[in-house]
Amino acid sequence: MSSRVKIYTRTGDRGETSLYGGKRTGKDSLRVEAYGTVDELNSVLGMVIAFCDDKVIKEFLLSVQKDLFKIGAVLAGANEDISILKRRVNSFEQFIDGLDGDLPELRNFILPGGRADSATAHFARSVVRRAERKLVQLSKEENIDSNILVYFNRLSDVLFIIGRWLNWKHGVGDIVWKRT
């Protein structure tokens, strides 16, 4: 009979958690805030994938989820190879250019909304921006790979375009913000 690893350990009941390697830190530490926000983003991307009916977008976002899992592990202290991030940023730019070529020119600010997949992509974009802010804060205190910051900056651009494109694909126009 195999023994299963328990989901609960009770070791975090007093507000601390373990990083890779066993070092203990407060659950409110900037490092934990950063990788926790990356984890939250991964969950929101799962929602976009669940709502989305486009195979290419789903596969693209699944690959981003895998990247985020590695990035979260690195932020928690694991020694993961994230050298691919530089190439991924280039692929993000190509992906943006491909989708953006389908879209009407953007002349105004737009509001998140329309279809559920589009609105959730915009929600994911805002979580990326929060993660990016946490990562910038962390980078001022500790050494983190600069490619992570570039990756997150470009990822928000990708999600903005995905949000617009998913609406466009289904005949839903941008929701233009109008000053009142």
C-alpha atoms as one frame of an Amber mdcrd trajectory, in Angstrom:
protein
   0.000   0.000   0.000   1.480   3.328  -1.028   1.434   6.289   1.277  -0.034
   9.439  -0.173   1.448  12.834   0.446  -0.972  14.866   2.518  -2.253  18.136
   1.095  -2.076  19.760   4.504   1.089  19.868   6.584   0.110  22.296   9.351
   3.565  23.869   9.017   2.076  27.089   7.663  -0.533  27.574  10.350   1.439
  30.364  12.016   1.951  32.508   8.929   5.157  31.048   7.546   5.862  28.932
   4.490   8.821  27.001   3.135  10.756  28.075   0.082  12.606  25.581  -2.107
  15.511  24.267  -0.078  13.527  24.407   3.162  14.157  28.017   4.201  11.183
  29.446   6.117   9.748  32.868   5.368   6.645  34.855   6.215   3.640  34.378
   3.983   3.511  38.158   3.691   7.075  38.448   2.348   7.540  40.188  -0.973
   8.900  36.981  -2.518   5.778  35.044  -1.506   3.582  37.934  -2.714   5.345
  37.781  -6.088   5.085  34.046  -6.668   1.591  33.992  -5.172   0.468  36.556
  -7.726   2.071  34.482 -10.491   0.088  31.499  -9.194  -3.106  33.579  -9.199
  -2.390  34.595 -12.793  -1.986  30.946 -13.744  -5.459  30.245 -12.340  -6.996
  33.157 -14.246  -5.378  31.900 -17.462  -7.045  28.562 -16.742 -10.354  30.432
 -16.732  -9.579  32.077 -20.082  -8.769  28.646 -21.518 -12.011  27.207 -20.108
 -14.107  29.986 -21.696 -12.203  30.123 -24.995 -13.217  28.168 -28.098 -10.128
  28.945 -30.187  -7.632  26.062 -30.303  -4.603  28.240 -31.139  -5.294  30.660
 -28.275  -5.870  27.769 -25.862  -2.586  26.084 -26.823  -0.729  29.381 -26.592
  -2.111  30.088 -23.116  -1.355  26.547 -21.961   2.294  27.115 -22.900   2.215
  30.371 -20.905   0.812  28.465 -17.921   3.772  26.088 -18.094   6.165  29.057
 -18.203   4.452  30.596 -15.184   4.803  27.381 -13.212   8.564  27.444 -13.802
   8.801  31.163 -13.030   6.896  30.640  -9.777   9.278  27.850  -8.834  12.297
  30.083  -9.553  10.791  32.855  -7.438  10.342  30.318  -4.626  14.049  29.495
  -4.852  14.149  26.510  -7.218  16.965  26.160  -9.706  14.892  25.925 -12.907
  16.206  26.740 -16.369  14.266  29.771 -17.601  16.617  30.724 -20.423  13.710
  30.151 -22.821  12.012  33.340 -21.603  14.001  35.529 -23.974  12.821  33.455
 -26.960   9.299  33.389 -25.563   9.224  37.208 -25.548  10.075  37.145 -29.264
   7.284  34.626 -29.875   4.902  36.861 -27.895   5.724  39.757 -30.210   5.094
  37.616 -33.289   1.822  36.376 -31.801   0.757  39.961 -31.040   1.578  41.079
 -34.576  -0.370  38.167 -36.071  -3.542  38.805 -34.068  -3.278  42.587 -34.259
  -3.187  42.379 -38.062  -6.776  41.070 -37.973  -8.079  43.865 -35.760  -9.346
  47.323 -36.615  -6.959  50.095 -35.647  -7.281  51.093 -32.016  -8.100  54.807
 -31.763  -9.546  55.003 -28.247  -9.195  53.468 -24.834 -11.358  50.382 -24.482
 -13.125  48.781 -21.558 -12.842  45.087 -20.704 -15.999  43.204 -21.563 -17.908
  41.608 -24.372 -17.556  37.855 -24.310 -16.552  35.939 -21.161 -13.279  34.754
 -22.717 -12.344  38.283 -23.746 -13.270  39.850 -20.407 -11.315  37.153 -18.574
  -8.277  37.752 -20.801  -8.436  41.407 -19.761  -8.746  40.334 -16.118  -5.657
  38.150 -16.587  -3.872  41.168 -18.082  -4.559  43.195 -14.952  -3.243  40.344
 -12.773  -0.091  40.296 -14.948   0.367  43.998 -14.233   0.024  43.383 -10.488
   2.530  40.535 -10.679   4.852  42.802 -12.632   4.643  45.478  -9.922   5.490
  42.876  -7.255   8.402  41.614  -9.353   9.771  45.126  -9.810   9.590  45.642
  -6.040  11.326  42.313  -5.448  14.033  43.120  -8.000  14.965  46.184  -5.930
  15.650  43.960  -2.914  16.919  40.746  -4.493  18.509  39.651  -7.725  15.931
  38.245 -10.139  16.454  37.376 -13.790  15.691  40.498 -15.847  14.080  38.301
 -18.510  11.257  37.653 -16.047  10.398  41.365 -15.988  10.487  41.609 -19.785
   8.356  38.457 -20.052   5.637  39.895 -17.811   5.669  43.253 -19.550   5.107
  41.609 -22.931   2.613  39.089 -21.548   0.265  41.920 -20.605   0.435  43.143
 -24.212  -0.373  39.644 -25.484  -3.397  39.357 -23.212  -4.674  42.780 -24.265
  -4.564  41.723 -27.917  -6.078  38.313 -27.131  -8.946  40.054 -25.330  -9.635
  42.280 -28.333  -9.183  39.439 -30.832 -11.570  37.044 -29.074 -14.330  39.644
 -29.231 -13.506  40.469 -32.870 -13.549  36.789 -33.873 -17.154  36.523 -32.686
 -18.334  39.829 -34.137 -18.261  41.724 -30.851 -16.772  45.188 -31.195 -14.463
  46.931 -28.768 -16.251  48.661 -25.911 -14.963  52.186 -26.358 -14.422  54.274
 -23.247 -16.139  57.622 -23.540 -15.342  60.515 -21.270 -18.461  61.629 -19.433
